[in-house]
Amino acid sequence: MISDDRELDLLIEQSQDIHSEAMAKSRESLAELVEVGHERRASGEMDVEEFRESARATHDGVRKGLVAGGTLATAAFGATLMGLTASAAFADTPMDIQMLQTSASLENLAVSTYTTALTLPYIGGSSANPVIKAFAQTTMGQHSQHAQAFNAAASALGGKAQTGPDPKYVPTVNSAVASIGKLSPADGALAVVGLALTLENVAAETYVANCSKFTDSNARKVTASIMGVEAQHVATLLAVQALLKAGASQLIALSPTVVTQLPAAAGSVGFPNSFYPTDMASPATEGALS
């Protein structure tokens, strides 16, 4: 169990240090992004017709690939992809802005989810584990700042700020929240951690995937700086999840640590992959605005 409140403060401080450093880098990139955006608009570089032509080129490329592939499976996948790339809702919006808006929607969803979780007595109430409660409160605030950073970047590139949650995952969150209220505190805590872990993984994997797709270097820097914070959230939640699954919630503490009581995977559970996967990465248009 926690032996000293100062240790809990130190944990939060360390998390905030990593977050603050990331946000400082983001602010530097955002300042450059605003300047570049002004220059592009002034010189006429941000041409809507150019964006339309890019969308048409993508559409044509997919169509040609389908003809060459010639399989029903490829055609089915390609038809969906063509529908997205040719959609009137997004044809005038550059992909950089779409990716930033989708990223903001994922952050908005995370804020909403942590806010709801903190209303549960075993997450944010008097019966909550203080480490889990502090993590949820701190992480919620960080996600709010991340959403602001992504929206600032989207706005600097001439796009709209995305203030809503990612539509794909809203039903998943709503369904999970409805069922979590019917569970016991132990099962409920595990379910909350599992839900948070899914959202954090989606965010981290999306940012990893997007970094190679940005044409604007400053938008890439903003995303990369936030990506590391999300990966830290995932690592923490994986460790908490392992202890909950092992029925050892009493070990979710800062000190003293009884090494012999920890699960066998305690030393590696927080970083299971040599390279970050992107299987759960959200496509650019998922949370984008038309």
Order of alpha helices (4+ residues) and beta strands (2+ residues): alpha-alpha-alpha-alpha-alpha-alpha-alpha-alpha-alpha
